[in-house]
Amino acid sequence: MTHYKKHKLTRRKDGRWQLKFSYNKRYFYVYGLTQKECCEKYDKKLKEVKNSKNIRVKAIRFFDWVDYYLRNYADKLKSFHTIMNVTKNYIYKYFENKDMNKLTALDIDMAFNNIKNSRTKLYVYQLIHKILLLAYKKQITKQNLADFIEPVRYKSQKGKALSIAEVKTIIDNCTDTDVANLFKFYFLTGARKSEALNIEVGDIDFKNNIIHIRGTKREKSDRYIPIFSKLRDLLISMNIQSVIGEAKIFNISERRIKHQITIIQEKCEIDFSIKDFRTTFASRCFEIGINEKVLQEWMGHAQSSTTKEYYVFVQDDFREKNKTMFDNNFDT
């Protein structure tokens, strides 16, 4: 026998057997003339250690536990890159690195107050809630702080659909060619902001006429959409076929995008955001009669109700067109 309850038994130079084990970050040793004696002493010592109130436990600080969660639980998630950015920009910045058992719900709530964007606050809350719950389950904390912090409420904001004329005006007045191509891509695919910026050359399959959209929100957000004719024209004009490797097709910073949006908004007096292109894509698809389930798949939504509630807006000209169809075809 070389192991006992997953602990290694070693023979010392003096002929005795030794077993080393840890409990609450502290190491203990037991010795015996035989393996059996050593194992019996281990059982006795472990019971004694567990019942002792004087064993000093090494304090685990909050940031150490966050790191532990990231390494062991978050690294396999599709949203790992986003989680790391949130951790770096908000958790390490606004939360205190206290002993886990000295951390209070008030400390957590006060940190949340420093985060102004409601959607970001919700994302941080969901992440912190998982981290605190895990700490309680692993007996790192004596109480579950996740039960005491105030829930963060956020209702997803509906986008607005742009008219075809507005989209043309936006693109025509974009002074940065790369950003203009990005705007066209959003309009022709309905991709989310981060999805388009993460698309690599290898995701575009001209042979099978599809694009792989690497979704980050949930399982169904990872999807394939057709390369529509106008989208193909755009990609060809960008000379995508000549690029080799895993390079991103849009190597554009957030700053460049925001700068162009500001210029266009001031010049053309059109209030718009990147999300509006996605909403416009969904609305146009609905108006031309794209099947509801197909549109749901292209948008990367788990339910078609999400597509209709937040992304489909019927334009006035479409309403007028349908009114005319009714007048011309309905026998009164």
C-alpha distance (Angstrom), angle and dihedral (degrees) to the residues before:
residue distance angle dihedral
M1 . . .
T2 3.80 . .
H3 3.84 99.5 .
Y4 3.76 135.5 42.6
K5 3.82 119.2 -167.0
K6 3.81 89.3 -18.9
H7 3.83 92.4 -52.1
K8 3.79 119.2 118.9
L9 3.81 120.5 -118.1
T10 3.83 113.8 -149.1
R11 3.79 131.6 -173.4
R12 3.78 114.6 -127.1
K13 3.79 125.8 -145.1
D14 3.80 90.0 -109.4
G15 3.83 89.2 60.1
R16 3.80 97.2 -106.9
W17 3.81 124.8 123.0
Q18 3.80 120.2 -119.4
L19 3.82 132.3 -159.3
K20 3.79 122.2 -171.0
F21 3.81 123.1 -163.0
S22 3.80 138.9 163.3
Y23 3.77 132.4 -137.0
N24 3.82 124.9 -178.7
K25 3.80 91.6 -9.4
R26 3.84 93.0 -52.6
Y27 3.82 126.1 111.5
F28 3.81 126.3 -133.5
Y29 3.81 133.1 -173.8
V30 3.81 131.8 -155.1
Y31 3.81 128.3 -173.6
G32 3.80 136.1 -160.7
L33 3.78 140.6 171.4
T34 3.80 88.2 -125.5
Q35 3.77 134.4 29.2
K36 3.80 89.8 -113.5
E37 3.80 92.2 53.7
C38 3.79 90.7 47.8
C39 3.82 91.4 51.9
E40 3.80 92.5 48.2
K41 3.79 90.7 50.8
Y42 3.82 89.3 50.0
D43 3.83 92.0 55.2
K44 3.80 90.6 47.9
K45 3.81 94.1 45.9
L46 3.81 94.1 46.8
K47 3.80 91.1 52.3
E48 3.79 89.9 48.4
V49 3.79 92.4 49.4
K50 3.80 93.4 49.0
N51 3.80 91.6 51.1
S52 3.78 94.9 45.5
K53 3.80 117.8 103.0
N54 3.77 93.0 -167.4
I55 3.79 97.9 67.0
R56 3.77 106.9 118.1
V57 3.79 111.0 -132.5
K58 3.77 117.8 -152.8
A59 3.80 108.7 -118.3
I60 3.80 115.7 -116.1
R61 3.76 112.8 -146.3
F62 3.79 123.6 -141.4
F63 3.82 97.4 -112.0
D64 3.83 90.8 48.5
W65 3.79 89.3 55.2
V66 3.83 91.3 47.1
D67 3.82 88.3 53.3
Y68 3.81 90.0 49.1
Y69 3.81 90.8 52.7
L70 3.80 92.3 48.5
R71 3.82 93.3 49.8
N72 3.78 98.1 44.2
Y73 3.80 106.7 28.4
A74 3.80 111.8 17.8
D75 3.80 102.8 41.9
K76 3.82 93.2 81.7
L77 3.81 95.3 49.1
K78 3.80 120.2 105.8
S79 3.78 88.5 -130.7
F80 3.84 93.4 54.3
H81 3.82 93.4 115.9
T82 3.81 90.7 52.8
I83 3.83 91.4 46.1
M84 3.81 90.7 52.7
N85 3.81 91.6 50.7
V86 3.81 91.8 49.1
T87 3.81 90.7 48.2
K88 3.79 93.0 49.7
N89 3.81 97.9 42.7
Y90 3.80 100.9 38.0
I91 3.82 116.3 11.3
Y92 3.81 97.3 45.9
K93 3.79 89.9 39.0
Y94 3.82 103.3 48.1
F95 3.82 107.0 21.0
E96 3.81 125.7 80.6
N97 3.80 119.8 -116.8
K98 3.80 94.9 -131.3
D99 3.77 133.3 154.4
M100 3.81 103.7 -80.7
N101 3.80 91.7 -122.4
K102 3.80 92.2 50.1
L103 3.78 93.7 50.4
T104 3.82 112.8 106.7
A105 3.78 135.6 -160.3
L106 3.81 87.5 -115.5
D107 3.83 90.1 58.4
I108 3.80 89.5 53.6
D109 3.82 94.6 46.0
M110 3.81 92.3 48.9
A111 3.79 90.2 51.9
F112 3.81 90.6 52.0
N113 3.82 89.6 54.8
N114 3.82 89.3 65.9
I115 3.81 91.3 61.5
K116 3.80 108.1 84.5
N117 3.79 102.9 -177.8
S118 3.81 107.6 83.7
R119 3.80 95.5 -150.9
T120 3.81 92.0 49.8
K121 3.80 89.6 47.2
L122 3.82 90.0 54.5
Y123 3.81 91.9 50.1
V124 3.83 91.6 49.7
Y125 3.82 89.9 47.2
Q126 3.82 92.0 53.0
L127 3.80 91.0 49.4
I128 3.82 94.6 46.1
H129 3.81 90.4 46.9
K130 3.84 90.8 56.9
I131 3.81 92.2 46.0
L132 3.83 93.8 50.5
L133 3.79 93.5 44.0
L134 3.80 90.6 52.3
A135 3.82 90.4 49.8
Y136 3.80 90.1 55.4
K137 3.82 93.6 46.1
K138 3.81 90.6 50.6
Q139 3.85 89.5 48.6
I140 3.80 92.7 -117.4
T141 3.81 89.7 127.7
K142 3.80 127.4 39.0
Q143 3.79 93.1 -137.9
N144 3.77 135.3 30.0
L145 3.81 104.7 -107.2
A146 3.80 88.9 -174.7
D147 3.81 87.8 75.2
F148 3.80 93.1 55.7
I149 3.81 105.0 45.9
E150 3.79 116.5 95.6
P151 3.83 112.8 -103.0
V152 3.80 115.9 -115.7
R153 3.79 115.0 -129.7
Y154 3.77 122.8 -153.3
K155 3.78 130.6 167.5
S156 3.77 114.4 -158.6
Q157 3.78 110.9 -112.2
K158 3.77 117.3 -123.9
G159 3.75 115.6 -123.5
K160 3.75 123.9 -139.9
A161 3.76 129.6 -120.7
L162 3.78 117.4 -120.8
S163 3.78 121.6 -142.2
I164 3.79 118.6 -115.3
A165 3.82 88.4 -110.2
E166 3.81 91.2 54.0
V167 3.81 92.2 49.8
K168 3.82 90.3 50.4
T169 3.81 91.6 48.5
I170 3.83 91.5 49.6
I171 3.80 93.7 50.5
D172 3.81 94.9 41.6
N173 3.81 91.0 53.3
C174 3.81 95.8 46.0
T175 3.81 106.2 110.6
D176 3.82 94.3 -166.2
T177 3.83 110.8 77.1
D178 3.81 94.0 -158.4
V179 3.80 92.5 51.6
A180 3.82 90.5 45.8
N181 3.81 89.2 54.9
L182 3.81 89.3 49.0
F183 3.82 90.2 52.9
K184 3.81 89.6 50.8
F185 3.80 90.2 49.7
Y186 3.82 91.5 52.8
F187 3.80 90.5 48.8
L188 3.84 93.7 48.4
T189 3.84 98.3 43.4
G190 3.81 109.3 27.6
A191 3.81 88.6 -132.8
R192 3.79 120.3 163.3
K193 3.78 117.6 -108.8
S194 3.81 96.7 -102.3
E195 3.81 93.3 38.7
A196 3.80 93.1 62.5
L197 3.80 93.0 45.5
N198 3.82 90.8 52.7
I199 3.81 97.4 49.7
E200 3.79 112.8 118.9
V201 3.80 129.9 -157.9
G202 3.81 88.9 -107.9
D203 3.82 90.4 60.4
I204 3.81 90.8 65.8
D205 3.80 113.4 83.9
F206 3.81 109.4 -173.3
K207 3.81 91.2 173.7
N208 3.81 94.3 60.2
N209 3.80 92.6 28.5
I210 3.82 96.6 -124.7
I211 3.80 139.8 116.7
H212 3.78 123.4 -145.4
I213 3.81 109.6 -134.6
R214 3.80 108.4 -158.8
G215 3.78 100.2 -144.2
T216 3.81 119.6 -157.0
K217 3.81 104.5 -174.4
R218 3.80 104.8 66.8
E219 3.80 142.9 -24.5
K220 3.82 96.6 -79.1
S221 3.79 92.9 47.9
D222 3.82 88.3 75.3
R223 3.79 100.6 83.0
Y224 3.79 150.8 136.8
I225 3.79 123.7 -114.2
P226 3.82 129.7 -172.4
I227 3.78 121.8 -99.7
F228 3.79 98.0 -119.0
S229 3.80 116.9 -151.0
K230 3.82 95.0 -104.7
L231 3.81 89.6 45.0
R232 3.81 89.8 52.6
D233 3.81 89.7 51.3
L234 3.81 89.2 52.0
L235 3.81 94.1 49.5
I236 3.81 92.1 46.8
S237 3.81 90.8 49.9
M238 3.83 87.5 53.2
N239 3.83 88.1 54.5
I240 3.81 91.4 -125.8
Q241 3.82 93.6 155.5
S242 3.80 92.0 65.7
V243 3.82 95.0 54.9
I244 3.81 115.9 98.7
G245 3.78 127.3 -157.6
E246 3.78 133.7 16.6
A247 3.80 97.6 -47.4
K248 3.79 118.1 146.8
I249 3.79 114.3 -110.1
F250 3.82 91.8 -140.0
N251 3.80 111.3 44.8
I252 3.80 93.4 175.3
S253 3.79 128.8 138.2
E254 3.81 124.4 -130.5
R255 3.80 87.7 -118.7
R256 3.82 93.1 59.8
I257 3.81 91.3 49.3
K258 3.81 94.1 48.5
H259 3.82 90.8 46.4
Q260 3.81 92.0 55.5
I261 3.81 92.7 45.4
T262 3.82 89.9 53.3
I263 3.83 92.4 49.1
I264 3.82 93.1 48.9
Q265 3.80 94.3 44.8
E266 3.81 91.4 52.3
K267 3.79 94.9 43.3
C268 3.80 100.4 41.7
E269 3.82 100.3 24.8
I270 3.81 91.1 -130.6
D271 3.79 114.2 142.9
F272 3.81 106.8 -148.5
S273 3.80 143.5 142.9
I274 3.80 134.5 -159.5
K275 3.80 89.8 -100.6
D276 3.82 89.6 61.5
F277 3.82 90.1 68.5
R278 3.82 89.3 57.3
T279 3.80 90.9 48.2
T280 3.81 90.2 47.7
F281 3.80 91.3 51.9
A282 3.82 91.6 52.9
S283 3.80 93.2 45.8
R284 3.81 93.6 49.0
C285 3.82 90.8 48.7
F286 3.80 90.0 51.6
E287 3.79 92.2 48.9
I288 3.81 94.5 52.4
G289 3.80 91.5 48.9
I290 3.82 104.9 -102.7
N291 3.80 109.5 171.2
E292 3.81 113.0 -96.2
K293 3.83 94.5 -126.8
V294 3.79 92.3 46.5
L295 3.80 90.9 51.0
Q296 3.81 90.1 48.7
E297 3.81 88.9 54.2
W298 3.81 93.5 48.0
M299 3.81 90.7 49.6
G300 3.80 93.0 48.3
H301 3.80 95.3 -125.7
A302 3.80 124.3 153.5
Q303 3.82 90.3 -143.3
S304 3.79 131.8 30.3
S305 3.82 89.3 -137.2
T306 3.81 88.5 69.6
T307 3.79 90.6 55.4
K308 3.80 93.0 50.6
E309 3.81 97.6 41.2
Y310 3.79 100.1 46.8
Y311 3.80 106.9 21.0
V312 3.80 111.6 31.1
F313 3.80 116.2 85.3
V314 3.79 119.7 165.9
Q315 3.81 112.6 -137.1
D316 3.81 123.0 -135.7
D317 3.80 92.6 -115.5
F318 3.80 90.1 53.9
R319 3.81 90.7 50.7
E320 3.81 89.9 50.5
K321 3.81 91.3 48.7
N322 3.80 91.4 52.9
K323 3.81 91.2 46.4
T324 3.80 88.8 54.8
M325 3.82 90.7 48.8
F326 3.81 89.2 52.9
D327 3.82 93.2 48.2
N328 3.82 92.0 48.7
N329 3.80 98.8 44.0
F330 3.80 109.6 27.8
D331 3.77 112.2 94.5
T332 3.78 107.3 -140.9
